Amino acid sequence: MMGTTGSTTITKPASIARGGPPWRLQIGWQHHANCKGPQSELFFAPNHLERKEDRLEREAAAKALCRRCPVLVECREYALMVREPHGIWGGLNEYERRQLLARRAG
């Protein structure tokens, strides 16, 4: 799910680049994601107040899994497309996704 956000060139998944329907991003790729299973709790804030240090540690662990994920690009593009407001998706947190969308907008 993660790559550096500064200078990384993000390419669209093939289904979108070919003009395929965006809903195809929702089918299949999740089955190959590194965030499945017990470690999925790292990708979203807990239901209780989280200290900044704990959040940074949790997000760093999630992003480390993302860096090795075979579907990082699909995950990131899906989160950007649906404007996912919570969690780590494609190696980016909510703020980083908003920044990337703003840069893409111009």
Secondary structure, 3 states (H helix, E strand, C coil): CCCCCCCCCCCCCHHHHCCCCHHHHHCCHHHHCCCCCHHHHHHCCCCCCCCHHHHHHHHHHHHHHHHCCCCHHHHHHHHHHHCCCCCCECCECHHHHHHHHHHHHC
